[in-house]
Amino acid sequence: MPAVRPTYDAVVVGLGIMGASALWQLARRGLRVLGVEAGGPLHELGSSHGQTRIFRRAYWEGDQYVPLLNRSYAGWMELADATHDSIAVRTGGLFVGPPASKLVDGSRRTATRCGIVHEYLAAGEITRRFPAFHVRDDAVAVYEPDAMMLFADRARLGYLSRATAAGAHLVHGRRVRALRSGTGGVTVSGDGWQVSCGAVVLAVGGWIGEFLPGEIAPLVTPMRIPVYEFDVAESCRPDHLPGRFPVFLVEDSTGALVYGLPPWQAGAGGLKIGFHNRQLSPVKPGADRRAPSDAERLELWRTIKDVLPGVRSTGRGKACVYTMSDDEGFYIGRSQEIDGVVYVSACSGHGFKFAPGIGEVLAQLAIDGRPALDISAFGPHRAASAGQGER
Ligand SMILES: Cc1cc2nc3c(=O)[nH]c(=O)nc-3n(C[C@H](O)[C@H](O)[C@H](O)COP(=O)(O)OP(=O)(O)OC[C@H]3O[C@@H](n4cnc5c(N)ncnc54)[C@H](O)[C@@H]3O)c2cc1C
């Protein structure tokens, strides 16, 4: 009897930014693809929702990210062209801290070694160029003029609309319960339904442990982390708008790392600000949406009020999820646990900007098993400190 052809060449499970990007990459190659998402198109239970994200390439986290960042930069520009929509705005990026901090020292080293355009600014120069910022005399900054603010929901929906235009099928509101590999490929099943396919791209963020319990679950921890929108004093508002106000990271003398972005459009609320490495607590994905307390909001405000004196203590907070790995690097690869499955997870609070590059890598892995970029730095067996030892 001839082998039965699977219904799809590939199924993408999870349509956060990684799944959405992979779906487009598969569909544009003319493959028969299905994307399955447990939530609605704009649900807020994963990590990809919201108005904005930071894109930067002077990456304090290490040079190993730069090839994927360069690929992603080109990918964001391509998505903007394909959707005729504004996907990103170039704001510049300001990375402030003590000269020897991991942020300033790391950003400068990566930028220098990898040829990323940047400037090194002393304290007085920071305030002269960016009047909203008042930094200590001993602080310095790396300024990356090509850093951008990405429009997150718009980018994700852009990928989904390009994918459907290229023939992809989409299903929202269906949870995948099981993946089973066999001779003809992989069977993907949920409550009362199943489809067969040649390969699965598993892009379920913090839920990955449900599918790869031996291989990836022990390596990742979903964490609740709050993000805030802070009000800005009326008289200072013009200094906090794109054009005068870059996306930023600030590291203080205790090692606390704070990120922030201007309002996504003039008149649209305050500044988006959050701790990157404080106020994290383990959580079951999708479970703890408890709004941040006043004490949590004030802890953050006290950390940034001297650097950004125009920012008021008032504002609104939301709980979000980071899916963390121990070394804060991503996991991308081909599953050893279920044949025919490739995966991404542990985007560790900084993965959004990489979505075009990671989506392409996932599509290449799913199709012929070989990505064009070297992704050995993101495999589960990497050395714990790979790429960071030179600092
Ligand atoms: C507050 C905050 C700020 C951030 N800021 C930045 C930034 O400035 N720059 C940056 O680069 N990155 C940033 N990040 C990180 C970035 O947003 C994440 O790394 C990225 O969104 C992870 O995307 P993902 O697709 O892997 O996961 P997710 O967005 O969590 O998507 C996984 C999807 O899988 C679905 N799913 C789960 N289980 C199933 C199932 N069984 N069946 C079907 N569907 C399922 C979920 O519903 C979800 O939609 C930030 C993250 C947060 C939370």
The ligand as a MOL file (V3000), in Angstrom:
LIG
                    3D

  0  0  0     0  0            999 V3000
M  V30 BEGIN CTAB
M  V30 COUNTS 53 58 0 0 0
M  V30 BEGIN ATOM
M  V30 1 C 7.5990 42.4630 29.7880 0
M  V30 2 C 8.5100 41.9300 28.7330 0
M  V30 3 C 9.3710 42.7780 28.0650 0
M  V30 4 C 10.2240 42.2890 27.0910 0
M  V30 5 N 11.0340 43.1480 26.4230 0
M  V30 6 C 11.8030 42.6950 25.3950 0
M  V30 7 C 12.5370 43.6080 24.6040 0
M  V30 8 O 12.4930 44.8270 24.8230 0
M  V30 9 N 13.2710 43.1110 23.5840 0
M  V30 10 C 13.3180 41.7790 23.2990 0
M  V30 11 O 14.0210 41.4010 22.3580 0
M  V30 12 N 12.6120 40.8900 24.0300 0
M  V30 13 C 11.8550 41.3150 25.0580 0
M  V30 14 N 11.1060 40.4430 25.7930 0
M  V30 15 C 11.2000 38.9970 25.5220 0
M  V30 16 C 10.3250 38.5450 24.3790 0
M  V30 17 O 9.1040 39.2130 24.3640 0
M  V30 18 C 10.1760 37.0140 24.4700 0
M  V30 19 O 11.4610 36.4210 24.4690 0
M  V30 20 C 9.3680 36.4650 23.2950 0
M  V30 21 O 8.1420 37.1520 23.1700 0
M  V30 22 C 9.1040 34.9600 23.4790 0
M  V30 23 O 8.2650 34.5510 22.4240 0
M  V30 24 P 7.7970 33.0540 22.2330 0
M  V30 25 O 7.0520 33.0150 20.9510 0
M  V30 26 O 8.9500 32.1310 22.4270 0
M  V30 27 O 6.8340 32.7320 23.4830 0
M  V30 28 P 5.3260 33.1860 23.7880 0
M  V30 29 O 5.0940 34.5880 23.4340 0
M  V30 30 O 5.0540 32.8190 25.2230 0
M  V30 31 O 4.4540 32.2920 22.8280 0
M  V30 32 C 4.1440 30.9480 23.1060 0
M  V30 33 C 2.7470 30.7140 22.5690 0
M  V30 34 O 2.4620 29.3200 22.6200 0
M  V30 35 C 1.0920 29.1650 22.9490 0
M  V30 36 N 0.9030 27.8180 23.4810 0
M  V30 37 C 1.3750 27.3170 24.6500 0
M  V30 38 N 1.0280 26.0250 24.7840 0
M  V30 39 C 0.2920 25.6980 23.6830 0
M  V30 40 C -0.3500 24.5050 23.2540 0
M  V30 41 N -0.2990 23.3830 23.9790 0
M  V30 42 N -1.0240 24.5200 22.0820 0
M  V30 43 C -1.0700 25.6620 21.3190 0
M  V30 44 N -0.4790 26.8290 21.6830 0
M  V30 45 C 0.2070 26.8440 22.8490 0
M  V30 46 C 0.8600 30.2550 23.9860 0
M  V30 47 O -0.5080 30.5490 24.1330 0
M  V30 48 C 1.6770 31.4000 23.4080 0
M  V30 49 O 0.8880 32.2270 22.5560 0
M  V30 50 C 10.2370 40.9010 26.7840 0
M  V30 51 C 9.3550 40.0460 27.4460 0
M  V30 52 C 8.4870 40.5470 28.3990 0
M  V30 53 C 7.5410 39.6100 29.0850 0
M  V30 END ATOM
M  V30 BEGIN BOND
M  V30 1 1 1 2
M  V30 2 1 2 3
M  V30 3 2 2 52
M  V30 4 2 3 4
M  V30 5 1 4 5
M  V30 6 1 4 50
M  V30 7 2 5 6
M  V30 8 1 6 7
M  V30 9 1 6 13
M  V30 10 2 7 8
M  V30 11 1 7 9
M  V30 12 1 9 10
M  V30 13 2 10 11
M  V30 14 1 10 12
M  V30 15 2 12 13
M  V30 16 1 13 14
M  V30 17 1 14 15
M  V30 18 1 14 50
M  V30 19 1 15 16
M  V30 20 1 16 17
M  V30 21 1 16 18
M  V30 22 1 18 19
M  V30 23 1 18 20
M  V30 24 1 20 21
M  V30 25 1 20 22
M  V30 26 1 22 23
M  V30 27 1 23 24
M  V30 28 2 24 25
M  V30 29 1 24 26
M  V30 30 1 24 27
M  V30 31 1 27 28
M  V30 32 2 28 29
M  V30 33 1 28 30
M  V30 34 1 28 31
M  V30 35 1 31 32
M  V30 36 1 32 33
M  V30 37 1 33 34
M  V30 38 1 33 48
M  V30 39 1 34 35
M  V30 40 1 35 36
M  V30 41 1 35 46
M  V30 42 1 36 37
M  V30 43 1 36 45
M  V30 44 2 37 38
M  V30 45 1 38 39
M  V30 46 1 39 40
M  V30 47 2 39 45
M  V30 48 1 40 41
M  V30 49 2 40 42
M  V30 50 1 42 43
M  V30 51 2 43 44
M  V30 52 1 44 45
M  V30 53 1 46 47
M  V30 54 1 46 48
M  V30 55 1 48 49
M  V30 56 2 50 51
M  V30 57 1 51 52
M  V30 58 1 52 53
M  V30 END BOND
M  V30 END CTAB
M  END
